[in-house]
Every structure is written in C-alpha cells, then in structure tokens.
Amino acid sequence: MGVIPTAVLLCLVGLAIYVYLEPIPDGIEIPWKMKFVTRCIRISTRLASLMPKRLSAWFAAKVEEARVSGGPNITFTDTTYGGVLVRVFADKPDGENAAKRPAIVYYHGGGWTRGNIKFYHRLTAEIAEETGSVVISVEYRLTPDHIFPAAIDDCTAATVGFLQHLEDFNVDPTRVAIMGDSAGGNLAAAVAQRLTFMPQYKDLPKLRMQVLIYPCLQAFDFQTPSYQQNGDYVTLMLDRAMMAGFWAVYLDNRPSLTTSMSVNQHTSVKAKGSSLVKKCLSHDLIPEEFKQTGYKEPSTNFGNEGIYEEIKRVLLDPDYAPLMREDLRGLPEAYILTAEYDVLRDDGIMYAKRLEKAGVLVTWKHYKKGFHAMFGSKNGPFASPSGNLASADLFEFFKEYL
C-alpha cells in the first residue's frame, strides 16, 4: 500500500476513534450520524478559517451552488425591500382576478455570523412549494463586520418594505407571517415586537403570525435546564460555548466575553435578583418534566458588576433579547418549535409560556428526540424522523391557519 493511501487510512481510523469516544445524549435520534457530521463540520470550519481568503470564498460558493441546485424548481427573483437584498419565491400574479396569496418573510439562522439567502435557498424554496405562499428570504448583515443592531434593522427594513408592496405579488395583507430558525428566530421575535409596539409601524398591515424555530431569545442566563443538560456536548450542532460566543460577537464583537457569559459571570448579583429577570426568565416557567436530568438551581450570589455595567444596555434590550420585554400583550399569534437536545430549548419554552400568560395564542410543538438544526433537513446531513415530522407539522399548520 502506498504512502498516501496509508495516510488516508490512518486519518480515517483516527477520525473513527475520535467520533466513537465523543459522548452524546442517550435518547437522541441518529446518534452516530450526529457525531460524525458535527465532527466533520467543526473540522472543516476550522480548516476553512486557515485557508487563504480566495480559496475559502471558492469553497463557500461551491457549497451555496449545491444548495440552490438541490432545491425545488420554484421561480425566484432577487430584489431589494427597504434597501435590503431579498430573494422572492413567487410567480407574478396572473391578472387582476388572481387569488390572494399568503406570504412568509424568512430570516435565516447561523448565529448572526453565517448563512445567507443562497445557503437557505433549498429550505425557503421548499417552504414556498409546500405552502403555496410567497416567500421572502432576507439577506441581513452579519457579524463580526456588522454588530447589533444591524441584523434586526435590516430584517425590519426588509419586512416593512415588503408590507408596503404586497400588491406586487397579490398578497393578502391579513395573511403575512414572519419566520426564522435559531438566530433567525431571535430576529423574527424581535421584528414582531417592533412592528407591534413601535408607533411608526401602526398603519402597516398587521402580522398574522410569528414562527420561531428553536429560537435564541436571551443572553442573560446560560444555566437554564437545557443549557445544563445539553451545553457540554460538542457532538451536538450547538453547545453552550458556541452559543455564548455568537451572542458575544453579536453584542459588540467581543469574543472575550464568551467564557464569562457561559458561566453567568457577565451579570451582577443585583441584576440576577431583579424583578425584571424574575419575571422574564424565571425557571418556574419551565415545566418540571424538563428538569429531571441533571438540573441544579443556579447560584445567584456572584457576578461581575464591571462587565454588566458595560453591556447591560444591550443585554436587556428586547431588540437583542426578545425575552427581556416585560409586557408581551398584543403580539401576533406564535408557533414555537423546540427540541429536547438543544441548549435553546428553554428559551422557546419560556417565551411560549409568557406569551400564553399575556393572552397571545400559542402553538408550541416540542420534539422529544429532536435536536438543533433538525428542521428542514430531510435531504441534508441531519435528516431525521423528528426533523421530517417537524417540517410536515408546520406545513400543515400553515395550510390550515395562514
């Protein structure tokens, strides 16, 4: 056997041993695939960061091409709304008598750092095909070049611009939803709040619903039950350190805050005991069934007042962290998806419970064997029974209620 095949074989054996030794939650679906794919993604991401910029850009472009070519054959055009690039999945209406249609404005995930309308082309095209809706996919600015509030400002501008031009695609103004996954779920929740509570938008068509797919909604508490139970598994698509890093960069391009945020050292004793935090982030909102595995009530007797004073303006801003808004009354109907093996599970649960208390109609769908990144992956590396079911459930919901 030649030198190169031997080296390749040794690498494969090493990767197999590496994957085998990594722990993963017992009840999760597709455990071996999860281990292998997450390891490969993390290794390739690391390698890409070491590539020359031109080679890294070429590799990213090839990935994006594959995502577009593999999607449904849906007519789409790229345009701008509110000065923001969007991809519109829809045929032009056929004459004045064409039936009014629903619409979905989609904000992609990726920790505010990754992703774009090309990478999400397959999913957004599938949503358009399955629901018969006009789908608007928003290309918002990413960190670290553009920190908060660039992303939420772009998503707001694009959505407002579209709401002002619904007639272009014969959209029914009473049937517009906004939707996002992960960081996109954060943006969808924040846009819903802006359009509901900011007076300059009072004359726009009201949103029919907000759809939040395993959303990240707060960066104050990284010791919720779901963070405690799932935060240390690097075999999951998202762990505590990674999520804290995304929040830190989005806040002010300060990755140095990642460790402090991961252990709740970025807040103060006084802040942890404040009425705002007790109301908005109480673990009492989380049903006891989600606290049965390894959960301990986190200590509130520590913190770093200096860090907190520097970042509290953003940390408590509902545009940054929608769970920090005290009064949620009047928001549009919500569809919230959570997955058992996801550090963000309890963000979604707390928001669902608080919205219900505020009188907002909520459909909460929880998948007990599900994981972060499972949604929309029926033909992807994370294809799983729970992911397929989650997609089917949501498409049926859209068909019935949008």
N, C-alpha and C positions, 0 to 999 in steps of 0.2 A: 504493500500500500504506500502511495506517495506521501510526501510531506504535507501537502495541502489537505488531502482527504483525512489524514490522521489528525491534523489540527482542527479541522471542522468537526470530526467525530468527538474529539476531546471537548470542544466547546459545547456541543450538543449534550454530551454526558454531564458536563458541569452545570449547564442550564437546567437539565432534568433534576439533578440532585438539589440544586438551589430552589427550584419550584417545589419539589417534594417536601423540603424541610420547612417551608413557609407555612405558618398556621393560617387557618381560615375558619370562619364560623361554621359550626356543625350543620345547621339547618339550611344553609344557603343552597340555591339551585346551581347547577353546572359548576361545582367547586373546582374541578381540575381545569376547565376552560378558563374560569376566573383567574386562577393562579397563573396560568401560562400567559394569557393575554395581557393581564395587568403588568406582569414582569416584562414582557416584550415591549409594551408601550412605554414603561418607565425607562427601560434601557435605550430604546430608540429615541425617546425625547432627550435623554442625556447626550446621546451621540449627536443628535441634530444640533444641540446647543454648542457642540465643539466643532461643527462643520464651518467652513467658510460661508459667509452670508449668501453668496451666489448659489452654492450647492444646496444649502438649506432651503432657499426660496424655490429652487427647482424641484426638490423633493416634496415640498408642501404643495406646489402646483400640481404635481402628478397625483397626489392624494385627492385634491379637490376635483380633478378631472374624473377620477374614478367614481367619486360620489355623485357627480352630475350624470355621467353616462349610465350609472346603475339605477337611476330613479325612474318613476313613471313618466310616460310621454305626455306631459302636460304643457300647454302653451304658457310661456312666461316672458316677461319683459323686465328690463332693469330701467328704473327711472328714479326720480327724487321726490320726496314729500318733505316739506319743511326744511329743504336744503340737505336732507339725509338720503343716502343711497338706499333703495329698497328693491327687492325682487317681487314682482307681482305675478301670481299664478292665476290666470283667468283669460278666457276669450273675451273679446269685446262684445258687448250686448248686441243682439241681433234685432235692431229696430226698436221703435218706441214701445211696442207691445210685449217685449221680452219680460219674463217673470223676474220679480225682485229676488235678489240673492242674499244669503248671509255672508259675512266676512270674518276672517280671523287675522289679527295682527300678531305676528310671532317674533319673539325676542330669543335669540339662541343662548345656550349655555356656554360654559368654558371658563368660569372663574373671572369674568370680565377681562381675561387676558388672551384667550384663544377663541377660535371659531370665527365663522363668517357666513354670508349667505350661500357661498359656494359649497362649503363643507356641510351645511344643513340642507342643501338642495333636495336630496333624496327624501328626507323626512317631510319637509314642507310641501313638496310635490305630492307625496302620499296623502298628507292631510287634505290637500285640495281635491285629490281624486276620490278619496273615501267619503268626504262630507259634502261635496258639491259646492263648497264655499270658495269665495275669492280669498286667497291667502297672500298677505303682505309680510315678507321676511325682511327684517330691519338690520342694516349694516351699521351698527353703532360703533363709536370709537372705543379702542381697547387700551388697557394699561399695558406697560407702565408709562407709555408716552402720554396717555390721557387719563388722569385720575378722576375720582369723584368730584363733581357731578356730571362729567362729560357723557357717560353712558346713559344715565337717566334723562339728561337733557336731550340727547339725540332721539331716544325712544319716545319721549313726549312730543318732540317736534314732528317726528315722522307720523305718529298716530294722529296728532291734531291736523296735520296737513292732509292725511287720508280722510279723516272725518269731514273735512271741508270739501272733499271732492268725491263723495260716494257715488254721485250720479255718473261719474266716468265709467263705472263698471256696474251700474244699475243695482247698487247695494241697498238693501232695506235698512234705513237708519235705526230701526229698532232691533236689529239682529247682528250687531257687531260685538265680537268677543276679542279679548286680548289674551295672549298665552305665552308661556315661557318655561323652560326647564332649568333647574339649578340656579345659576346666576341670572338666567333669563326669567325664572320665576320670581326672583327678587325684583327685577325690573318691571314685570307685569303687575306685581302687587303695588309697587311704588307709583307706576303710571295710573293705576286705578284710583289710588288715593289722591294724586294730583288732580285728575280730571273730575273727581267728586268734590273736593274741598277747596280748590283754588278758584276764586271768583271769576277770573278771566276766561274760564272754560265753561261757564254756566249755560251759555247759549249753544253749545255743541250738542250733537246727538248723544244721548246717554248710553254708556256701555251696557250691553245685555249681560255679559258675564266676564269673569276673570278666571283663567285656568292656570293653576300653579302646579307644575310637575316637580316633585321633590325640591321645593324652593329653599334657598338660604335667606333667612329673614332677620337675623340678629347676629351681632358680633360681640355681644356683652358677655355671654355665658357659654364657655366651651366645656362645661361639665354637666350638661343635661344627661339624662339616662342614655340617649342614643349616642352621644359623644363618648360617654364612659364605656358603653358596650361595644362600640364599633370603631372607636377612634384610633386604636393602635394596630389595626390590621392593614398592613401595606399591600395585602393581596386584594383588598377592595379598591374600587376605582377612585375612591376619595377617602382620605383619612384626616384625622384632626389637624396634624401639622400642615398638610396641604391646604385645607380649607382656611386655617388661620393665616397662612401665607397669602392666599388670594385676597382675604379681607384687608390685610395689612398693606398690600400694594395698592388695592383699590382706594383705600382711605387716603394715603398720601405718599405712595411709592416708598414705603418704609418697611422693607422685608425684615429689618432688625427687630421689629415688633412681634414677629411670628412666635418666638418662644414665650414671651410674656403673655401674649393673647392665649396661647394653647393651655396655659395653667391658670388663667383668670387673674394674672398679676397686673393686667393693664387697667384695672379699675380700682376704686378705693373702697375701704370698709364702709364709709358713709354711703357711697353710691350703691353698694350691694344691698344695703338695708333700706334704701329709699322707697317711698310709696310707689313711684313710677315703676321701678324694677319689680316690686312685689305684685303689682297689678298686671304688668305686661308680660313678665317672664316667669311667673310662679310655676314651680314644678307640680303644684297641685292641679294644674290644668291637664297634666298628662295622666291618663288612666293607669291604675295600679298594675295592670297586666304588662305594661311596658317597663316596669321597674323590678321585675322578678329576677333578672340575671345580672348580678354584679353591681347593682346600683348602690351608691352611698350618698347620702345628703351632703352636698359640698360645703366646705367651710366658708364662712363669710368674714373671718377675722384676719384678713390680710389684703394687701393691695399696694399699689404704687401711686400715691397721690400725684406725683410729678407727671408721670405718663398720662394719668387720667385727665389732669387739667389741660394737657396739650391736645388731647384727642376727643374730649367729651362732646364738643360741639358737633362733630361729625358722627361720633359713635351713637349719640342719642337722636340723630336726625332721622325721621321716618323715610326721607328720600333715600337714605343709605340703608336703614334697617327698619322696614315697614312694621315689624312687631313692636317698635317703640312708640307708635302712635296710641295715645290713651283712648280716644273716642273713635270707634270704628262704625258708628251708626251711619247708615245711608249708602254704604258701599254696594257695588253691584254683586249679584249672586256669584258664589265662588264654587269652583270644582278644584279640590285639592287632592293630589296623589302623593302618598307616602310609601316608603319601602322599609321593611323591617331592618335590613342590613345596610343602613345608611346613617351617617353621622347627622344628616339634616332631618331625619325623621321627626324629631320632636319640635323643630321649628314649624313644620307643617301642621302638626297636631295642635300646638298651642294657638296658632293662628286660626285654625278651624274652630276650636272651642271658643276663642274670644269673639270671632265673627258671629257665631251662633248666639252668644250672650248679648251681642249688640243688635240682634234681630235680623241679621243677614242670612238669607237662605244659603245653606252649605251642603254640597255633596262631597263627602270625604271617602275616598277609596284607598284602603290600605292593603298591601300585598305582603303576606306573612313570610314568603320565601324570596321576596324581591330585594333588589339592590340598586344602588345609584348607577345611573347610565343604562338601565334596562329598557327604558321607554324608547320606542321607535327603532329597535334593533333587530327586527325579525329577519333581516337578511345580513346582519352585521356580526361582528365577533362576539357580542354579548347576547345573541338571540337566546331566549329562554321562554318557558311556558308562562311565567308571570309577566314578562315583558309583552308577549303576544296578547295575553289576556288584558293587560292594561290598555294597550292600543285599541283593541276591539271594544272594550268598555267605554272608552272616551269617544270613539267614533259613533257608537250607538247613542251616547248621551247627546252629542252634537246634533245628530239626525232628529232626535226627539224634542230637544229643548232650544236649539239655536235657530 
